[in-house]
């Protein structure tokens, strides 16, 4: 058997540790080509901070050999040893240590320090890293991803609703057409201050991550036709509901809602989920807010898929179509969201249209719908205008990623001329993909756009 074969045996131990709720690290100890002991992480189960996989294997081998010296032995472990385990290996006088994945936080075989690289010590142990590193690392990544998800869900389920907010009952979202995905919640981001934020998080993070931001009065349901295309390509999708929308909590007061607060929520969400290789997907308020995000962390973003939206810089007049929309919302604060979608999207079923009403069972849940039209920065000193001007400079002068623009030709609010003005501000933006039959909510015609985007951004 070779090194890879013994590491596979250590991986089997690591998976058993994961099944027992321990951090998945496994080890086997070999003498003369034969496994004489094995071990897996057990600090939680044994209430023992020293019960690392390597320590377990060393103890078992020493007991089996009747000697704490293990001069002719080799130890295979799935994760780079820590200082404690490295010291024990040196005391045992192992001949060789082979590890899989590096540990950049506590690794003592070269990552943080190298305890094996000291000529002053009276014993020298050979060290080799990187054997089946990807496979060993994947076991750890899967474990911690699941653990974070479980912790977030548990925290949100146990967290009481704030007195100044409402939460749409889960029953309102039962059996929505075309929306089968598992909900994710978090409430501990500093800016949330215990408000519960809902988001979808589907697919594999190893490749592209599509960050899909909705606008007003929509929610993540808007992306139900595009998500399956992204997921079928083996990619990850994250689609949050802004506070006040969808399955997220809904503050009772209109005054809660500000441009700066909602932008900060998105910034903290991106950092918390550690999103990388992001294609930012925006429309409506998803663009007003979302287009200000990449300049804060340019290395996270690879692409931009931009649909009917704009930048609220405050030094350019708002479009006549938007001003008409804002006036309508002010005069009709209880407008029927389902009817709005039906009017602009005759191909949608009545059940699909009704799904857009689901988050807002009464006027108490509609503070965001009332607040958002007036929040679009209109003047140079409006909240969000300065950061939007900075974003304009970023997209024009510093953006290095790919851009794809899709425009709903029937949009009366943010029409093709508005989008052409935006195109001129985005460095390297090609001619827009015109969706003749689509209106403002372009995502309701999203399958071909998503397919085109997968091809475009995967090149």
Helices and strands as residue ranges (DSSP letters): H 3-19, E 26-31, E 34-40, H 43-46, H 53-65, E 73-79, H 83-92, E 96-101, E 126-128, H 133-158, E 165-166, G 170-173, E 184-186, E 197-202, E 209-213, G 220-223, H 224-232, E 236-240, E 250-251, G 254-256, H 259-273, E 278-282, H 285-290, G 294-296, G 298-300, E 301-306, H 320-331, H 337-344, H 350-355, G 363-365, H 367-375, H 385-397, E 402-408, H 416-425, E 433-435, G 442-445, H 446-457
